[in-house]
Structures are given as C-alpha cells and as structure tokens.
Amino acid sequence: MIKELFFGILGGLGLFIYGIIEMSEGLHKACGERMRRTLEGLTTSAIRGILVGAGITSLIQSSSATTVMVVGFVNAGLMSLTQALGVIFGANIGTTITAQLIAFRLTDYALPIIGIGMFLAFFARKKTYKNIGEFLLGFGILFLGLNILTNSVKPLGKISLFNHILVLFSRNPVLGIFIGRTRGYRNITK
C-alpha cells in the first residue's frame, strides 16, 4: 500500500505539474495577445473577475483546476496578478456551485482530451491547431494527474490515525494554519 501511495502521489503530481506547463505554453502560443485582451476585458474589475472565476469553476467542477489555469495564465503573461486574484476568489465561491453539477466530471474525459490534443499537436498542418492541440494535451494530462492523485490518496480514508488527524485540524483550524505557516517559514528561511 505504501509503494502504491508513494508512486501514485509522485506520478500524479508529476503529470499534474507537467500538464500545467504544457497547457500554459500551448495557450500562450495559440492565443497570445488575443487571449490577453479577452481576459483583460473579462476581468477589468474585481467583481467581474469573481464572476468569471465562479463561472469557470462551476463549469469544470474544480477550484484547484481554475486556480491552476489562472496561475498558468499569469505565468504565460496573459493576466496580471491583480486580475488573477479576483478570478481565484471567484473560484473559491464557485466550488459551492460545483456541488450542483456533480454529474459533469472532467477527470472522466481526460484520456479523450489527451487523444484529441495529441492528434492536433502532431498531425495538424496549421500552427494554430498544433498550439491548440498542445493546450488540450496539457489540459488532459493535468486532469489525468489530478485523477491519479485523487485515486492514490483514497485508501488514506480507511486509516483511523489519518482520519483522526483530519478531524483534529477541522476542530482547530488555527493549529492547521500554525503548522502550515511554520513549515512555510522554515522553507523560506533555508
């Protein structure tokens, strides 16, 4: 069990991060300036950014994926950090809407998205389609990695010590913040 957990987390995280990189590069190549203008228009105010984030999250059912895409947009230079903050706040609001859309699971479509993306990236003649294929390939790999991560940590739910630790943190969120803050501080000061 330990080996499967470790390999699943390591491989899933690797695919997830690679998917983010591939997706942001493909998006930047495919849309560049046109996408930047569209995102600037959609996120001109914090309220509009929040609405965009809530809408995207409710459609794709993952505030994590929305946040990852926004980080990819910022990394690709398609959004500013100020614009991204509104969208990320909206993504967190959108998770409440997500519960209403449980039937639509993007992780179930990761493999077909990867197949379509690969086909476009390798066989399309137009550079724009190749770039869209690269984006889709990264998007699918991101969700495949997320699916592997999710399935790898499911067995932890059967371990009573792990459940006890989660209950402890849920009863005392300050403890969780303190531990996260302490670990983060130690990593920064190294």
C-alpha positions in Angstrom: 0.0 0.0 0.0 2.8 2.4 0.8 4.5 1.8 -2.5 1.3 2.4 -4.5 0.5 5.5 -2.4 4.0 7.0 -2.9 4.1 6.1 -6.6 0.6 7.4 -7.2 1.3 10.7 -5.5 4.7 11.1 -7.2 3.4 10.2 -10.7 0.1 12.1 -10.3 1.9 15.2 -9.1 4.4 14.9 -11.9 1.7 14.6 -14.6 -0.3 17.5 -12.9 2.7 19.8 -13.0 3.7 18.8 -16.5 0.1 19.4 -17.6 0.1 22.9 -16.2 3.4 23.7 -18.0 2.2 22.2 -21.3 -1.2 23.8 -21.1 0.1 27.3 -20.4 2.7 27.1 -23.2 0.1 25.9 -25.7 -2.3 28.5 -24.6 0.3 31.3 -24.8 1.3 30.1 -28.3 -2.3 29.7 -29.5 -3.9 32.8 -28.1 -1.2 35.2 -27.0 -2.3 38.8 -27.5 -5.9 38.0 -28.4 -6.4 36.0 -25.2 -4.7 38.7 -23.1 -7.2 41.3 -24.5 -10.2 39.0 -23.8 -9.0 38.3 -20.3 -8.4 41.9 -19.6 -11.9 42.7 -20.8 -13.5 40.0 -18.6 -11.5 40.9 -15.5 -11.5 44.7 -15.6 -12.9 44.9 -12.1 -12.7 42.6 -9.1 -16.4 41.8 -9.3 -16.2 40.7 -12.9 -13.1 38.6 -12.1 -15.0 37.0 -9.2 -17.9 36.2 -11.5 -15.6 34.8 -14.2 -13.9 32.6 -11.6 -17.2 31.4 -10.1 -18.5 30.6 -13.6 -15.4 28.7 -14.8 -15.2 26.7 -11.5 -18.9 25.8 -11.7 -18.4 24.5 -15.2 -15.2 22.5 -14.7 -16.0 21.5 -11.1 -12.6 22.2 -9.6 -11.4 25.4 -8.0 -8.0 23.8 -8.0 -8.1 23.4 -11.7 -9.3 27.0 -12.1 -6.6 28.3 -9.9 -4.0 26.2 -11.8 -5.2 27.6 -15.1 -5.1 31.2 -13.7 -1.6 30.6 -12.5 -0.8 29.3 -16.0 -2.3 32.5 -17.5 -0.2 34.7 -15.1 2.9 32.6 -15.9 2.2 32.9 -19.6 1.8 36.7 -19.2 -1.9 36.6 -20.2 -3.1 38.0 -16.9 -1.8 40.3 -14.2 -1.6 39.2 -10.6 -4.3 41.7 -9.7 -6.7 40.2 -12.3 -5.9 36.7 -11.2 -6.8 37.5 -7.5 -10.5 38.2 -8.4 -10.7 35.1 -10.5 -9.2 32.9 -7.7 -11.7 34.4 -5.2 -14.4 33.6 -7.6 -13.1 30.1 -8.0 -13.5 29.5 -4.3 -17.0 30.8 -4.4 -17.7 28.6 -7.5 -16.9 25.5 -5.5 -20.3 25.9 -3.8 -22.0 25.9 -7.2 -20.0 22.8 -8.2 -22.0 20.6 -5.9 -25.0 21.2 -8.2 -23.1 20.0 -11.2 -21.8 16.6 -9.9 -22.8 14.7 -13.0 -20.2 16.5 -15.1 -16.8 15.2 -14.3 -13.8 16.4 -16.4 -11.5 13.7 -15.0 -13.6 11.1 -16.8 -12.8 12.8 -20.1 -9.0 13.3 -19.5 -8.0 10.4 -21.9 -10.1 11.6 -24.8 -8.9 15.1 -24.3 -5.3 13.9 -24.4 -6.0 11.9 -27.5 -7.6 14.8 -29.4 -4.7 17.1 -28.2 -2.1 14.7 -29.3 -3.7 14.2 -32.7 -3.9 18.0 -33.2 -0.4 18.7 -31.9 1.3 16.0 -34.1 -0.9 15.9 -37.2 -2.5 19.3 -37.7 -0.9 21.3 -40.5 -1.8 24.8 -39.2 0.4 26.1 -36.4 -2.7 27.5 -34.6 -4.3 24.0 -34.5 -1.0 22.5 -33.3 -0.9 25.0 -30.5 -4.5 24.3 -29.5 -3.6 20.6 -29.5 -0.7 21.3 -27.2 -3.1 23.2 -24.9 -5.6 20.3 -24.9 -2.8 17.8 -24.4 -1.6 19.7 -21.3 -5.2 20.2 -20.1 -5.9 16.5 -20.4 -2.6 15.5 -18.7 -3.4 17.9 -15.9 -6.7 16.2 -15.2 -5.2 12.7 -15.6 -2.6 13.7 -13.0 -5.4 15.0 -10.7 -7.4 11.8 -11.2 -4.3 9.7 -10.3 -3.6 11.8 -7.2 -7.3 11.5 -6.1 -7.4 7.8 -6.5 -4.0 7.3 -4.8 -4.9 9.1 -1.6 -8.4 7.4 -1.3 -7.0 4.5 0.8 -5.9 7.0 3.4 -9.5 7.5 4.3 -9.5 4.0 5.7 -6.7 4.7 8.1 -8.1 5.8 11.5 -5.0 7.8 12.5 -5.2 9.8 9.3 -8.9 10.4 9.9 -8.2 11.4 13.5 -5.6 14.0 12.3 -8.0 15.5 9.8 -10.7 15.7 12.5 -8.2 17.4 14.8 -7.4 20.0 12.2 -11.1 20.5 11.4 -11.9 21.2 15.0 -8.9 23.5 15.5 -8.1 25.3 12.2 -5.7 27.6 13.9 -3.5 24.6 14.6 -3.5 23.7 10.8 -2.7 27.3 9.9 0.1 27.4 12.5 1.7 24.1 11.2 1.4 25.3 7.6 2.8 28.7 8.5 5.7 27.2 10.5 6.6 24.8 7.7 6.4 27.5 5.1 8.5 29.8 7.2 11.2 27.2 7.6 11.2 26.6 3.8 11.6 30.3 3.1 14.5 30.8 5.6 16.6 27.9 4.2 
